[in-house]
Amino acid sequence: RLLEKLIPALYRIFFIIVVILAVALGLLVGTLNSDLVKVDLLWVQLEWPLGLLILSASVFGLFLGLILAWLLSILPLRSQLRKARARESQAASGTLNTLND
């Protein structure tokens, strides 16, 4: 029982540490790369600090990777699980029907 109460607290502490490290890394990258960079995206031209551009590209890549992982692995697995549960419930109801006959 003590372990059940301790694990959520450890997860919370781990999450806080990860957030603090991410913020520190973002500040470090932002301050060390403060030079302005021109970015031409055909329809709009931006002049951003290099650190902001690096962090924006990293966050965009992270979200793109998470979305692709969800679409290519998690979504098909959820579909398979749904089908397996449907087959299981059909098999269970079929077994009950044969027992009642």
RAQUI-V896567 format. One record per pair of residues at least 12 apart in sequence whose C-alpha atoms are under 8 Angstrom apart, sorted by sequence separation. I is the first residue (numbers start at 0). J is the second residue. D is the distance in whole Angstrom. If there is no record, write none. Layout:
{{I/J/D} {I/J/D}}
This chain:
{{35/47/5} {36/48/6} {35/48/4} {36/49/6} {34/48/5} {35/49/6} {33/48/5} {34/49/6} {32/48/7} {33/49/6} {34/50/8} {32/49/5} {33/50/6} {32/50/5} {29/48/8} {31/50/7} {29/49/8} {30/50/7} {29/50/4} {28/50/5} {29/51/6} {29/54/8} {28/54/8} {25/54/7}}
